[in-house]
Amino acid sequence: MSDSAAPGDIYNVYEVSDGAGPETRIGEAELDDTGLLTVTGGSADKVAFLSDVFARINAKPTLSKLAGLEPGAERFALGTETVKRDDPAFFDALQTYLTTYYGIRLG
């Protein structure tokens, strides 16, 4: 994991703002040394939501992130890179995944 993520750290979980207002803290999560997330706090409705999101993400052995294209790639192609949980880029890929698909981030 990257230098910005330390195993066992507790993170606040924020609902990402659409730019119109401040982000809202909705809970707390622990990221363990294997890259798995556990809910450690929040209101009952948000704990259920975060537990579901984290269960889905924890079930994935890897995440994908956008990457540069290979030379000669077809027009309008998207390049992706697979990031394993033990990869130094995992935390950044996790943040992007959480924001893109669930509208939340760790902070």
Secondary structure, 3 states (H helix, E strand, C coil): CCCCCCCCEEEEEEECCCCCCCCEEEEEEEECCCCCEEEEECCHHHHHHHHHHHHHHHCCCEEEEEECCCCCCCCCCCEEEEEECCCCCHHHHHHHHHHHHHCEEEC
